[in-house]
Amino acid sequence: MKEMFFEVGRELGRMGLVSSHSGNMSVRTQGGMLITRHGAMLACLKEEDIVEAPLVGRIPDASTELVVHQAIYAHTEARAILHCHPPHAVLLSLYLKEINPIDAEGKHLLGKVPVVEVRNPIGSREVAQALPPFFGESKVVVVRGHGSFAIGQDLREALMFSSALESSSKILYLALLLQGTLGRPVGGGKP
């Protein structure tokens, strides 16, 4: 199972879906989960970067997003969760209330992707409460200005949804740019 963490982490780095020390991922186990530790470099994970965590409660080394992973597992059938920072999806989340892919693959794999706005977007109970209901209809959700959370039967499937989101977001961004219709960020402020 850890080999899949290493493989998906390398792909996240190769695809530019995380910066050097951002993002996290987990896999549900019989007694809890395996999750990347806080501050791990996903593109070059080591054995010690993957820690065991409970489905309820904290442990000191786990990712700051542990509470969000716990909430998603508690309210879905997800077997794996991938949180990354796809740049075009994050950019669009500043302008759109949902990301509606215009390319065929994005429409097929993703449908409409919800954009959730919260006051405290990083590792907060607010995110943990806001996200789970959206996974009834979507396999990936974007937290405005922060990043995406994707669920799957394993980390490879969650990566598929995450990479499809970024690809579709890039196509949509370029189309909106060509049309000149991107407009102002949600809330009327500057990004």
C-alpha positions in Angstrom: 0.0 0.0 0.0 2.8 2.4 0.8 4.2 1.9 -2.7 1.0 3.5 -4.0 1.6 6.6 -1.8 5.1 6.9 -3.3 3.8 6.5 -6.9 1.0 9.0 -6.5 3.2 11.4 -4.7 5.7 11.4 -7.5 2.9 11.9 -10.1 1.5 14.9 -8.1 4.9 16.5 -8.2 5.5 15.7 -11.9 2.1 17.1 -12.8 2.6 20.3 -10.7 -0.4 19.6 -8.6 1.5 20.3 -5.4 4.3 22.6 -4.4 7.3 21.3 -2.5 5.7 20.7 0.9 2.0 21.0 0.1 -0.9 18.5 -0.2 -1.6 15.3 1.6 -3.2 11.9 1.0 -4.6 9.0 3.0 -6.0 5.5 2.7 -8.6 4.0 5.0 -7.5 0.9 6.9 -9.3 -1.5 9.1 -8.6 0.4 12.3 -8.2 4.0 10.9 -6.1 5.4 8.1 -2.6 5.8 6.8 -2.0 9.5 6.1 1.0 11.6 5.1 2.7 13.5 7.9 2.6 17.2 8.3 5.2 18.9 6.1 5.9 15.8 4.0 7.3 16.3 0.4 4.8 14.3 -1.6 7.0 14.1 -4.6 9.7 12.2 -2.7 8.0 10.4 0.2 9.9 8.2 2.5 8.5 5.4 4.8 8.5 7.8 7.8 6.3 10.3 5.9 3.3 7.9 6.2 1.8 7.7 9.7 -1.1 5.7 11.2 -4.0 7.8 12.4 -7.4 7.1 14.0 -10.7 7.9 12.4 -11.4 10.0 15.5 -8.9 12.1 17.5 -5.5 13.7 16.8 -2.0 12.5 16.5 1.0 14.9 16.5 2.7 14.0 13.3 -0.3 13.7 10.9 -1.2 16.2 8.3 -2.9 19.4 9.4 -5.8 18.2 7.2 -6.4 15.1 9.3 -9.7 16.4 10.7 -11.0 16.9 7.1 -9.9 13.3 6.1 -11.6 11.9 9.2 -14.9 13.8 8.4 -14.9 12.6 4.7 -14.3 8.9 5.8 -17.0 9.3 8.5 -19.6 10.4 5.9 -18.7 8.6 2.7 -17.6 5.2 1.4 -14.2 6.6 0.3 -11.3 4.3 0.6 -8.7 7.0 -0.3 -8.5 10.8 -0.2 -6.1 13.1 -2.1 -5.7 16.8 -1.3 -3.7 18.8 -3.7 -3.4 22.4 -5.0 -4.1 22.3 -8.8 -3.2 25.8 -9.9 -5.9 26.4 -12.6 -8.6 24.9 -10.4 -7.6 27.1 -7.5 -7.5 30.1 -9.8 -11.0 29.4 -11.2 -12.3 28.9 -7.6 -11.6 32.6 -7.0 -14.0 33.5 -9.8 -16.6 30.8 -10.1 -19.1 29.2 -7.7 -18.6 25.8 -9.4 -16.3 24.5 -12.1 -18.3 23.2 -15.1 -15.9 21.5 -17.5 -16.4 22.2 -21.2 -14.2 19.4 -22.5 -15.6 15.9 -23.1 -13.4 14.1 -20.6 -14.1 16.6 -17.8 -17.8 16.4 -18.4 -17.7 12.6 -18.4 -15.4 12.1 -15.3 -16.3 15.1 -13.2 -19.6 16.7 -14.1 -20.0 19.9 -12.1 -17.3 20.4 -9.5 -18.5 22.3 -6.3 -16.5 25.2 -5.0 -16.9 25.6 -1.3 -16.1 28.9 0.5 -15.1 28.9 4.2 -13.5 31.4 6.4 -10.6 29.1 7.5 -9.7 27.0 4.5 -6.7 25.1 5.9 -7.2 22.1 8.2 -10.3 23.5 10.0 -13.4 22.0 11.5 -15.3 24.3 9.2 -13.9 22.6 6.1 -14.5 19.2 7.8 -18.1 20.1 8.2 -18.6 21.7 4.8 -17.1 19.1 2.4 -18.7 15.7 3.1 -22.2 16.5 1.8 -20.8 17.4 -1.6 -19.3 13.9 -2.1 -22.7 12.5 -2.6 -22.7 13.9 -6.2 -19.1 14.6 -6.9 -15.8 12.8 -6.5 -13.8 16.1 -6.2 -14.5 19.3 -4.4 -12.5 22.6 -4.5 -12.1 24.8 -1.4 -12.0 28.3 -2.7 -8.5 29.7 -3.0 -7.0 26.6 -1.4 -7.1 23.3 -3.2 -9.1 20.2 -4.1 -10.1 17.1 -2.2 -10.8 14.0 -4.3 -12.0 10.6 -3.1 -11.6 7.2 -4.7 -11.4 3.5 -4.2 -7.6 4.0 -4.0 -5.1 6.8 -4.4 -4.8 6.2 -8.2 -8.5 6.8 -8.7 -8.4 10.0 -6.5 -5.4 11.1 -8.7 -7.4 10.5 -11.8 -10.1 12.9 -10.6 -7.6 15.4 -9.4 -5.6 15.5 -12.6 -8.9 15.6 -14.7 -10.0 18.6 -12.6 -6.7 20.4 -13.4 -6.8 19.6 -17.1 -10.4 20.7 -17.4 -9.8 23.8 -15.4 -6.9 24.8 -17.7 -9.1 24.3 -20.8 -12.0 26.3 -19.2 -9.6 29.1 -18.0 -8.2 29.4 -21.6 -11.7 29.4 -23.1 -12.9 32.1 -20.7 -9.7 34.1 -21.3 -10.2 34.0 -25.1 -13.8 35.0 -24.7 -12.9 37.8 -22.2 -15.6 36.6 -19.8 -13.7 35.7 -16.6 -14.9 38.8 -14.9 -14.2 39.8 -11.3 -13.4 37.4 -8.4 -16.3 36.1 -6.4 -17.0 38.7 -3.7 -15.9 41.5 -6.0 -12.4 41.8 -4.6 -9.1 41.3 -6.2 -7.6 37.7 -6.2 
